[in-house]
């Protein structure tokens, strides 16, 4: 799960065929939770680059939530 975030491949996770073959063991609820935590951290930083990365993580978490609406509740 952390390799998805570290390699910026969250968009790959959103593709159904890649998700089923490459990321079959990653639970969407846990991935969304990790992305939300990283987004909160980025929002609390003073550095502009970190804030922008936090905003990117927030958008990725929302995308995972939209893809699996019942999973992240």
Secondary structure by P-SEA (a helix, b strand, c coil): caaaaaaccccccccaaaaacccccccaaaaaaaaaaaaaaaaacccaaaaaaaaaaaaaaaaaaaacccccc
